């Protein structure tokens, strides 16, 4: 069983962030949400380990709750 990697792990995180932002360019809120949902499902399928995905869901929910409600 694998564990969720939470330490920096991308070779070029700034480049990935730029590509992610660029993928959203020109999309309305619904299109942006659809892109995010599709990306999450594609990456979840790639990970494939239910325990790791459960850890990721819990960590993401915890971060969202800590950030508080959107303004």
C-alpha atoms as one frame of an Amber mdcrd trajectory, in Angstrom:
protein
   0.000   0.000   0.000   1.288   3.437  -0.913   0.958   6.637   1.081  -0.022
  10.053  -0.181   3.034  12.122  -1.095   2.590  15.590   0.415   6.150  16.871
   0.140   7.192  18.739  -3.039   7.358  16.119  -5.791   6.968  17.915  -9.144
  10.102  18.534 -11.162   8.761  21.876 -12.421   5.849  22.999 -10.224   5.746
  26.541 -11.643   5.493  25.192 -15.189   2.654  22.877 -14.185   0.847  25.732
 -12.438   1.196  27.896 -15.553  -0.154  25.072 -17.731  -3.074  24.587 -15.330
  -3.946  28.281 -15.412  -3.588  28.292 -19.207  -5.966  25.305 -19.491  -8.627
  27.408 -17.729  -8.121  30.431 -19.995 -11.295  31.332 -21.877 -13.536  29.019
 -19.873 -16.537  30.283 -17.932 -17.106  29.125 -14.341 -18.965  25.984 -15.444
 -16.292  25.069 -17.979 -13.571  25.656 -15.410 -15.373  23.436 -12.889 -15.791
  20.744 -15.573 -12.072  20.917 -16.397 -11.195  20.548 -12.701 -13.564  17.600
 -12.275 -12.191  15.872 -15.370  -8.606  16.432 -14.248  -9.344  15.059 -10.775
 -10.958  11.930 -12.213  -8.138  11.374 -14.717  -5.493  11.719 -12.002  -7.485
   9.543  -9.572  -7.643   6.848 -12.241  -3.889   7.191 -12.756  -3.200   6.859
  -9.008  -5.568   3.925  -8.750  -4.949   3.264  -5.045  -8.140   3.762  -3.028
  -6.254   4.321   0.241  -4.103   7.065  -1.318  -7.184   8.663  -2.864  -8.954
   8.593   0.514  -5.939  10.350   2.065  -5.968  12.931  -0.720  -9.702  13.597
  -0.288  -9.297  14.031   3.466  -6.294  16.352   3.052  -8.034  18.460   0.398
 -11.221  18.733   2.481  -9.219  19.709   5.552  -7.405  22.420   3.582 -10.691
  23.730   2.169 -12.285  23.858   5.618  -9.225  25.621   7.053  -9.397  28.221
   4.274 -12.946  29.060   5.269 -15.873  30.027   3.069 -15.222  31.641  -0.304
 -15.801  35.377  -0.404
